[in-house]
């Protein structure tokens, strides 16, 4: 009579050699460290030496966070995304490599990680690191200053929700943007000055933007942006976004809150 086989318990199997190991967490930590070093103007090779990583992996980490930019990286990204609309991942990689005259490995090295990490360009800001959020704001502001469109301004306004600002007279404030029943953001900013919140219509922000003749120009006082309800808050926001500059007197008051730059 043959022996009965033991039934494997649910969830059984080979135990992890390192149960504490978390690939996604480790990758995120590497990205945060790489961004910090990259912001201090270290080269990819120097960052790799510091973190014990290959410079190519360092570049891939930085691309994933949205920090690294180059002509080749942009071409690879755009070409790959175009193929990806109609082809599977592997085929898109091979097609991109053929068109650009690169190896498969080279194409892959210029694309962000897909598994176990966040995507700074699309993820909710609550789900990304402080460093990644700061980089996201920096890139958005730079784009706004180059092309001060309504779309770019709205992107920056969303990213700066909850960030501290100061008015012309030095009063601190923040704002939040709430979502409606449909889950979409409403075009209204709620200004919080510790006591009562005041609403600021998006149309008012756009109206003030229309009074800016040149990005970075000195605007002497809030009223110069128009006789608009809540313009004192808009003035503080536009200053920090780099859309306008302010007189030295107002600049000194704002520096007390934000340091040397704001």
C-alpha positions as CSV (number, residue, x, y, z in Angstrom):
1,X,0.0,0.0,0.0
2,X,1.6,3.3,-1.1
3,X,2.0,6.1,1.3
4,X,-0.4,9.0,1.0
5,X,1.2,12.2,-0.3
6,X,1.1,15.2,2.1
7,X,-1.2,18.0,1.0
8,X,0.6,21.3,0.7
9,X,-0.8,23.9,3.0
10,X,-2.2,27.0,1.3
11,X,0.5,29.6,1.0
12,X,3.2,27.0,1.4
13,X,6.2,26.6,-0.7
14,X,9.8,27.8,-0.6
15,X,10.5,30.4,2.0
16,X,12.1,33.7,1.0
17,X,15.8,33.7,1.8
18,X,15.4,37.4,2.7
19,X,11.8,38.0,3.8
20,X,12.7,41.6,4.8
21,X,13.9,42.4,1.2
22,X,11.6,44.8,-0.7
23,X,12.7,45.5,-4.2
24,X,10.3,48.3,-4.8
25,X,11.3,50.0,-1.6
26,X,15.0,49.6,-2.3
27,X,14.5,51.0,-5.8
28,X,12.7,54.1,-4.5
29,X,15.4,54.7,-1.9
30,X,18.0,54.5,-4.7
31,X,16.0,57.0,-6.8
32,X,15.7,59.5,-3.9
33,X,19.5,59.2,-3.3
34,X,20.3,59.6,-7.0
35,X,18.1,62.7,-7.3
36,X,19.7,64.3,-4.2
37,X,23.2,63.8,-5.6
38,X,22.2,64.8,-9.1
39,X,20.8,68.1,-7.8
40,X,24.2,68.8,-6.2
41,X,25.6,68.7,-9.8
42,X,27.4,65.4,-9.5
43,X,28.1,63.5,-12.7
44,X,26.4,60.1,-13.4
45,X,29.8,58.4,-12.9
46,X,30.3,60.1,-9.5
47,X,26.8,59.3,-8.4
48,X,27.4,55.6,-9.4
49,X,30.6,55.5,-7.4
50,X,28.8,57.0,-4.4
51,X,25.9,54.6,-4.5
52,X,27.8,51.5,-5.8
53,X,25.8,51.5,-9.1
54,X,26.5,51.4,-12.8
55,X,26.2,55.0,-14.3
56,X,23.7,53.6,-16.8
57,X,21.4,52.4,-13.9
58,X,21.9,55.8,-12.3
59,X,20.6,57.4,-15.5
60,X,17.6,55.1,-15.6
61,X,16.8,56.0,-12.0
62,X,16.9,59.7,-12.8
63,X,14.8,59.2,-15.9
64,X,12.2,57.4,-13.9
65,X,11.9,60.3,-11.5
66,X,11.6,62.7,-14.4
67,X,14.8,64.6,-13.5
68,X,17.2,63.6,-16.3
69,X,16.8,65.1,-19.7
70,X,18.7,64.7,-22.9
71,X,18.1,64.7,-26.7
72,X,18.6,60.9,-27.0
73,X,16.3,60.2,-24.0
74,X,13.6,62.4,-25.5
75,X,13.8,60.6,-28.8
76,X,13.7,57.2,-27.3
77,X,10.8,58.1,-25.1
78,X,8.7,59.6,-27.9
79,X,9.5,56.9,-30.4
80,X,8.8,54.1,-27.9
81,X,5.4,55.7,-26.8
82,X,4.4,56.0,-30.5
83,X,4.9,52.3,-31.1
84,X,3.4,51.4,-27.8
85,X,0.1,52.7,-28.9
86,X,-0.4,49.8,-31.3
87,X,2.3,47.2,-30.3
88,X,3.2,45.2,-27.2
89,X,6.1,46.2,-25.0
90,X,8.7,43.9,-26.5
91,X,7.9,44.7,-30.1
92,X,7.9,48.4,-29.2
93,X,11.4,48.1,-27.8
94,X,12.7,46.3,-30.9
95,X,11.0,48.8,-33.3
96,X,12.5,51.7,-31.4
97,X,16.0,50.2,-31.4
98,X,15.7,49.6,-35.2
99,X,14.5,53.1,-36.1
100,X,17.0,54.9,-33.9
101,X,19.9,52.6,-34.6
102,X,20.4,51.6,-31.0
103,X,20.7,48.3,-29.3
104,X,17.8,46.8,-27.4
105,X,19.7,47.2,-24.1
106,X,20.4,50.9,-24.9
107,X,16.7,51.6,-25.6
108,X,15.7,50.0,-22.3
109,X,18.3,52.0,-20.4
110,X,16.6,55.2,-21.6
111,X,13.1,54.2,-20.4
112,X,11.8,54.5,-16.9
113,X,11.3,51.5,-14.6
114,X,7.8,50.1,-14.9
115,X,7.4,47.9,-11.9
116,X,7.5,48.6,-8.2
117,X,8.1,52.3,-8.4
118,X,6.0,55.5,-8.6
119,X,5.6,57.6,-11.8
120,X,6.2,61.2,-10.8
121,X,4.5,62.6,-13.9
122,X,1.2,60.8,-13.2
123,X,1.1,59.7,-9.6
124,X,-0.9,61.6,-6.9
125,X,1.5,63.9,-5.1
126,X,0.6,62.2,-1.8
127,X,2.2,59.0,-3.1
128,X,5.6,60.4,-4.1
129,X,8.6,61.6,-2.1
130,X,9.2,65.2,-1.1
131,X,12.2,65.3,-3.4
132,X,10.1,64.0,-6.4
133,X,7.3,66.5,-5.6
134,X,9.8,69.3,-5.5
135,X,11.3,68.3,-8.9
136,X,7.8,68.1,-10.4
137,X,7.0,71.6,-9.3
138,X,10.4,72.9,-10.6
139,X,9.8,71.4,-14.0
140,X,6.2,72.7,-14.2
141,X,7.3,76.3,-13.2
142,X,10.1,76.3,-15.8
143,X,7.6,75.3,-18.4
144,X,5.1,78.0,-17.3
145,X,7.8,80.7,-17.5
146,X,8.6,79.6,-21.0
147,X,5.0,79.3,-22.1
148,X,2.6,81.0,-19.7
149,X,-0.5,79.4,-21.0
150,X,-3.7,78.7,-19.0
151,X,-2.9,74.9,-19.2
152,X,0.6,75.3,-17.8
153,X,-0.6,77.8,-15.1
154,X,-3.3,75.4,-13.9
155,X,-0.7,72.6,-13.7
156,X,1.5,74.7,-11.5
157,X,-1.4,75.9,-9.3
158,X,-2.4,72.3,-8.7
159,X,1.1,71.3,-7.7
160,X,1.5,74.2,-5.3
161,X,-1.7,73.5,-3.4
162,X,-0.8,73.4,0.3
163,X,2.5,75.2,-0.2
164,X,3.1,78.3,1.9
165,X,3.0,81.7,0.2
166,X,3.2,85.3,1.5
167,X,1.2,88.3,0.4
168,X,2.8,91.7,-0.5
169,X,2.6,92.8,3.1
170,X,4.1,89.6,4.4
171,X,1.0,87.7,5.6
172,X,1.3,83.9,5.2
173,X,-1.3,81.9,3.4
174,X,-1.9,78.5,1.7
175,X,-4.7,77.3,-0.6
176,X,-6.4,74.1,-1.5
177,X,-8.3,72.9,-4.5
178,X,-11.2,70.6,-3.8
179,X,-12.8,67.9,-6.0
180,X,-16.4,67.9,-7.0
181,X,-18.8,64.9,-7.0
182,X,-17.4,63.7,-10.3
183,X,-14.0,63.4,-8.8
184,X,-12.6,66.2,-10.9
185,X,-10.9,69.4,-9.4
186,X,-13.2,72.4,-9.3
187,X,-11.8,75.6,-10.7
188,X,-11.8,77.4,-7.4
189,X,-9.0,78.0,-4.9
190,X,-9.8,78.1,-1.2
191,X,-7.4,80.5,0.6
192,X,-6.7,79.5,4.2
193,X,-5.3,82.3,6.5
194,X,-5.7,80.3,9.8
195,X,-9.2,81.5,10.5
196,X,-11.8,81.7,7.7
197,X,-11.2,80.3,4.3
198,X,-12.0,82.5,1.3
199,X,-12.7,81.3,-2.2
200,X,-10.7,82.6,-5.2
201,X,-12.2,82.0,-8.6
202,X,-10.0,80.6,-11.4
203,X,-11.4,83.3,-13.7
204,X,-9.9,85.9,-11.4
205,X,-6.4,84.2,-11.6
206,X,-6.7,84.3,-15.4
207,X,-7.8,87.9,-15.4
208,X,-4.7,88.9,-13.4
209,X,-2.5,86.9,-15.7
210,X,-3.8,88.9,-18.6
211,X,-2.3,92.1,-17.0
212,X,1.2,90.7,-17.1
213,X,3.0,92.3,-20.1
214,X,6.2,90.3,-19.8
215,X,7.1,87.3,-17.7
216,X,9.4,88.3,-14.9
217,X,8.6,92.0,-15.0
218,X,8.5,94.0,-11.8
219,X,4.9,94.6,-10.7
220,X,4.9,97.4,-8.1
221,X,1.8,96.3,-6.1
222,X,-1.1,93.8,-6.3
223,X,-3.6,96.4,-7.7
224,X,-1.3,96.6,-10.8
225,X,-2.7,93.2,-11.8
226,X,-6.2,94.7,-11.8
227,X,-9.0,95.5,-9.5
228,X,-9.7,91.9,-8.8
229,X,-11.1,90.1,-5.8
230,X,-8.3,88.3,-4.0
231,X,-5.6,89.9,-6.1
232,X,-3.3,90.2,-3.1
233,X,-3.1,86.4,-2.9
234,X,-2.7,86.1,-6.7
235,X,0.2,88.5,-6.5
236,X,2.0,86.3,-3.9
237,X,1.4,83.2,-6.1
238,X,2.6,84.8,-9.3
239,X,5.7,86.0,-7.5
240,X,6.6,82.6,-6.4
241,X,5.8,81.0,-9.8
242,X,8.2,83.5,-11.4
243,X,5.6,85.1,-13.5
244,X,6.3,88.5,-12.0
245,X,9.0,90.1,-9.9
246,X,8.4,92.4,-6.9
247,X,10.0,95.6,-5.5
248,X,12.9,95.1,-3.1
249,X,10.8,96.0,-0.1
250,X,8.2,93.3,-0.7
251,X,11.0,90.8,-1.7
252,X,12.6,91.2,1.7
253,X,9.4,90.4,3.5
254,X,8.9,87.3,1.4
255,X,12.5,86.1,2.0
256,X,11.8,85.8,5.7
257,X,9.4,83.0,4.8
258,X,11.2,81.3,1.9
259,X,14.9,82.0,2.3
260,X,17.1,83.5,-0.4
261,X,14.8,82.4,-3.3
262,X,11.0,82.1,-3.5
